[in-house]
Amino acid sequence: MQNDFGFIKLSRKAFSGELWALKRTFSDWEAWIDLIQYARFEPNVGSHNVGVASIELRRGQLVGSIRFLAQRWSWGEKKVRVFLSYLRKNNMVTTETVNGHTVITLLNYSKYNDSCEDTPNDTQKDTDNALLLKELSESMTQLRAQLRTQQEFIENLGHSKGTNKKKDKNNKISPNGDTKDGDPDGSPMFPHDGSNQAFQTLVKWMATHTPYCSDPSHWSHGMSQQEFESLTGRYGFEPNQVAKTIAEIENRKDLRKKYTNLYLTTLNWLKRSQHD
């Protein structure tokens, strides 16, 4: 007989892995799991930036418009509306409009995420609490880095429009991947001292040269500083290689919408270029 008690422990890292990032049409169950994992996990109130709007989110809340969820799940907008209506009728979520954006609240979020004491019929008591706490801490750090990156994207996009119009005309990458002036490959000038300013340089450069890739609304997962440092450290790619690959993704309008994870897409393209 099926046992409905207890929990299956699943690291949040699973949702940034290659299997979850595969482009596909989500099932209703996958869409529900996606809402749970995408909702704010931290107990304190935090800000979520959407365009120029800043929306405060509590634990178990997320910003998700009909159009955004339809693109994320590869659904039609009508199906998303029917699905959210089902969740509301079954007291699983509520929805409200805040500053012109849809905020979804998971009504039983703590029930899905808070731990409980095991019973004799459940799995034995935890022996890996330290490892679990470490993974949760790393996931929270990554989420904070993504939020900071999104904020930097938005700030730099606004700054670029006001101060870099002439520079954009001179350095804009053409559909063929070349540039009018500046570096031959259009890459930014990264610092040579190995400092953490390299990621900030990439962020500012992307805001000007790769607006599609720099827009967080186009990705379910962007690229954090930790992931950038993994590309240049663990995998040994040069910062200019990373920038050039992102520019290639930007220029492939026929392919870029198939991808949902900027970091994994960049990593896979870099690996592929090594074998070409």
C-alpha angles and dihedrals in degrees: 000000000000115000113221095184130094131026140274108226111223123178115232086230086077089073093059093048127105096256094056092042093057111122107247145129107273121230118229089258092052090049091052092048089048091056091051095049094041095052119098109279102186115095094226126077113264138183123248117197119217111177105308093336123097115205125190113227129194127205109296096022132113139174110242126156122197090250094048093050092045090056093042094052098032090240134135115258091243091058091051091053091050091048094050090046089055091050092049093049090052093049092245098121143005126209131207138168117245120180089341094309131106115247116195119202120199104217097204099034095132090052090058095046111027115092123234135196114276120242124222088261094053129073118297118276116283118281096171102057092128092054092046092050090049092052092048091050091051091049092050090049090052092049091051090049090052091051091050090048092051090050091050091049091054094045093047093046090057092045093048093055092056102040111020105052094114092043090051091056092051099042104031114133112238123223086262091059098248129118134224096226138349124047115010092240097036092244123150122254103256121200114258098215096079092243124156088253088089092080092049089050090053092049093052092045093050092051088061105031106028107033094163095053092042093054107095092204089071093060136055085207125020126185124286127203089252091055092046089052089049090056092050096037114029096030096034100228119151117244089241089056090054092049093047091050092050088051089053090052089048092054095047097082089164092061111025096080089060091068128076103177116062095191096051092042091052092046093050093048091049092051091048092052089057090062098042 
